[in-house]
């Protein structure tokens, strides 16, 4: 298993996982349950998206696209627009 994305929060992790699922790439969210312990653990770097080794190259393409979209939305403010196909 390879980590292809470190999420800032559970919502971002689920968006990336859903994008990978839509591309028929098996993806797993790891560490989401740890966010409840934020008072005692570092807040960043807890949640990661993992894919099988063989799916890593295809997953990185999808992850780069969704990550760029998430960054744009954070800068401009989410307007409800759906990620383009």
N, C-alpha and C positions, 0 to 999 in steps of 0.2 A: 504494500500500500504506500502511496505517495501523497504527501500534502501538497495541494495545489492552490490553497487559499487560506489565509488567516483572516477571520472575520472580526470586525469591530464590535459586532453585537449579534444576537440570535436572529434578528430579522434579516440582516445582510447574509448570514450563513444560509438561511432558508431560501433566500432569493437565488443565491449561487447554486445551491443544491437543486432547486426547481429548474434552473436553466440547464444544468447538466442532465437532469432526468429527461427534460424535453429533447435533448440531443441524444438520448438513449445511451448515456454514459452513467454507469452506476457510481453513485456518490454517497458518502457517509459523513454526517456531522459528528465531530468528536469534541467533547468538552463543554457542550451547551449546559449541562447540569451544574457545572462549576460556577456559573455566573451568579448563582444564589449566594456564594461565599465571598462576594466582592469586597466585603469589609476586611477580609484577612488575606486575600490573594491579589496579585497584581491584576488590574482590570483588563489590560490589553494582552493579547496573545493566548487567550484561553480556548477560543473556539477555532477549529480548523476543519477544512473540507478535505477528505481523503478520497482517492480513487485507486482502482487497481493499477499496478505498474504499467500494464499494457495500454491503459487508457490515458496515461498522463499527457502525451502530446496533443491529443484531441481535446482533452479537458482544459489544457492551458489556453487554447484558442478561445473557448467559450468563456473561461474565467477572465481573460483579458478584456473581452468585450463587455461583460456585465460589470466588471470593476470600473472600467472607464465610464460606463453609464451611471453607476452609483456616485462616482466622484463628481460628474457633471451635475447631477441632481442635488448633491450637497452644496455645491457652489451657487447654483441658480435657484435653489428651492424647488421642491417637488411640486409639479403642476398637475399631477394625475395622468400625465402622458404615459402610454404603454411603451415599453422597450421595443424599438423597431425590429422587425424580423430580419 
